[in-house]
Amino acid sequence: MLSRVFAFASVLALICHLPACSSDDSSGGSAAAAGAGGSAGAGAGGSAGSGPSSVKQTVGPDGGVITVGGATVTFPAGALAAATEITITATDEAAPDGFVALSKVFKCEPSPLDFPMPVTMAMPFSPDGQPATVFWSSGADPAFKDVGGTATGAIMTAGVKHFSRGFVGRAK
């Protein structure tokens, strides 16, 4: 009897996860995407995210949302002039020298890609009781700059006006 319960539970778990394996977004890029890559774990001192570690999705002028590694990237209407293939990756990169990372380093492509209005990055992180902020690089200058952010629990949200790489953390 126990083996039948285990077999049933295994099949049920497999069936429940099958839709999450698809990266097809028939809504034209305005809904959260699912992708391949498995769960994203913690970065250097960062919090574990949930969901795939990389997502590729087309987002157009109407805006859209991409979810990857527990992070959510929200494109307001008008942020993109035309349909653009976007790739967001929750990397296993270490924190750059001089920084403590409290999250994964998120790589956003294509880079450089500039926006006429901020795109919202909401990234999971591991609060440690000390001040934290979002650090973001630019294609022309690979140095990470403090772009601010608002923490709500273990999620840090900030607006960015170009794509490159970023993380939640603090300077050493």
Beta strands, then each sheet from edge to edge (+ up, - down):
strand 1: 54-59
strand 2: 64-68
strand 3: 71-75
strand 4: 84-91
strand 5: 99-101
strand 6: 105-109
strand 7: 114-124
strand 8: 133-136
strand 9: 145-148
strand 10: 150-152
strand 11: 155-162
strand 12: 165-171
sheet 1: 1+ 4- 6+ 12- 5+
sheet 2: 1+ 4- 6+ 12- 8+ 9-
sheet 3: 2+ 3- 7+ 11- 10+
end
